[in-house]
Amino acid sequence: MTSLSSFLTGRNKGDALFLASLTRAFNGLFLIVMAFSPWFILSAVLYALRGFNAGIGAPNRTAVNVRGISEEDYGAATSLQGVSTRLSQLTIGASGYFMDVWLPLPEILGGGL
């Protein structure tokens, strides 16, 4: 689903900032509705729709984050933006591991930074 929505986003010629903001808002809405969903099937469908929506928003957010970069540096800028995104996702896993070691450890380490 995400790859299909990313492909469709490449065809979009609209305002990237508006579309990135709209998809981010819809992702939040999907999470709220999923949390209160009384049926697993409905939650699963909403999760799939959220993945499709995220695939639409991700390329637009990258375009917004690296706007103003010259064409020669565009590849490097998008790569660095992707690395920072992946590193932020790694911290979530590390926090979960640290919570298993000792519950307040992620807060202590984060406060130390």
VENGIDA-V292773 format. One record per pair of residues at least 6 apart in sequence whose ideal C-beta (glycine too) atoms are under 7 Angstrom apart, sorted by the first residue. I is the first residue (numbers start at 1). J is the second residue. If there is no record, write none. Layout:
# VENGIDA-V292773
i,j
I,J
I,J
This chain:
# VENGIDA-V292773
i,j
1,48
1,51
1,52
1,55
2,51
2,52
2,54
2,55
3,55
5,52
5,55
5,56
6,55
6,58
6,59
8,56
9,56
9,59
9,60
10,59
12,19
16,60
16,63
16,64
17,64
19,60
20,57
20,60
20,61
20,64
23,53
23,56
23,57
24,57
26,53
27,50
27,53
27,54
30,46
30,49
30,50
30,53
33,46
34,43
34,46
34,47
37,43
37,46
62,78
62,81
65,81
66,74
66,77
66,78
66,81
69,77
95,106
98,105
98,106
98,109
99,105
99,106
